[in-house]
Amino acid sequence: MNMKSLIMTLILVSIGFGQGEIFDTNPGYIIVKSDTASIPIYVDGTLVGHTPINNPIPVLQGVHTVSHHPPSLRDPFIQYGLIEEMKQVYVFTSDTVTVYLNTIVLDAELKRAKLDYRYTNYIGMGLFFILFWQLWIISS
């Protein structure tokens, strides 16, 4: 009986001191518009829905990244860098920011960025082999 009352007291105390609201401050909002329907929208890497999204997305104040590609499907070399397919916005408290995603242009930019990284990798490998060849000649 004593253990039950102790547990009940702890539960009531935790409810009393728990977080009362979802946000400590008033949230900001992001409205996402797109030229194509049924495009998945990711805010900070989290799927928030598919276009058209009728309700604004509540976010905390700060910098947020809006994209139509999940981080796991992008090229690992591009995953942590900001490219044109990702819109980066700063949202103030109680402010609404509208982001327009032109998916046709963004897909072309993603393909261009992947091609640029591929060329960079080929040049890097070529320079590595030239360095290796020079070291081999010197050591002979």
C-alpha positions, 0 to 999 in steps of 0.5 A: 500500500505504501509503494502504491501511494509513493508511485501515485505521488510521483506521478502527480508531481511529474504531471504538475511540473511537466511541460505545459505547452509544446513550444516555450515561445510562440512558434513560427510557421512555414507555408510550402507551395510547389508547382507539382502535386504529390511531392514529399516535403521535408523540413530539417530532414523530417517528412511533413507531408505531400503537396499541396500542404494546406496548413502552415507547418509550425517550427521553432525560431531559427534556420530551417531547411526545406527540401523535396528530397530526403537526406537519405536518398541524396548522394552522400557527398551532397548530403551535408552540404547545401545545394540549390534543391534545399531552401534554407529559411530563417523563421522568427517567432510568430512569423510566417515564411512562404517557400516556393519549390520549383521541382523541375529546376531543383531536379536539374540543379541536383543532377548538375551538382552530382555531375560536378562532384563526379568530375571533382572525384575524377580529377582527385583520383587522377592527381592521386595516381600522378603523385603515386607514379612520381613517388614510384619513380623517385623510389626506383 
